[in-house]
């Protein structure tokens, strides 16, 4: 699917620098940034869920350790 991405001059310069640093086109740099952000978000969501589960599971122990 084709898409037009409108960037401010500042964001365009940042994308240009990212593309240059990675030796890829600006399109490839944008795609990589999107994929990386999605992976990080998924990882953060899993960490939060596991942390919540662990806090519930070990609530008594954590309470005792906090005394």
N, C-alpha and C positions, 0 to 999 in steps of 0.2 A: 504494500500500500504506500503510495506516495504521500509525502507530508512536507509542508513548508514550515521551517523553523525560523521564527523572527527573534533576533537577538539584539540587545543593546550593543553599542560599540564596545563597552567594557566586557560584556560577556563574549562577544565575538573575538576580542583579543585574547581572552582567557582560553577559549576553545582553540584558537590558533596556536597558542603556546603549548597547550596540552597535545595537540596533534603533532606539532614539531618535535616535542620531547619524546613522543612515542614513535615517531617516524611513520605516521599514518595520515590519511586524509581527515579533514574536519568531520566528515560524515562518520568515518570509522571511530574517531575519538568520541563523538557524541553517542554513538551506539554503545561503545565500551563503557562510557560513564553511566548510561542508563542501566545496562546490565549489572554493573558493579553496585550501583545504588539499590537496585532491586534485591540483589543477593545480600547486601548488608541489612536491608530492612527485614528480609526473611530471617536472617540470623538473629537480629535483635529481638524479633517477635518470639523466636524459639527460646532464646535465653530468658526473656521475661516470663514466659510460660513455665519453663523449668524452675526458675527461681521462685515463682509463686507456689508451685507445687512443693518444692523443698521446704519453703517457709511454713506451709501448712503441715507437712508431714513431720517436721522436726520442731514444731512450735513449743512443745513442752521442754525439749532439750535447750532450745535457744533461750527460753525464759529462765531456766536454771543457770545457764552460763552467764546470763546478764546480771545475776545477783552478786 
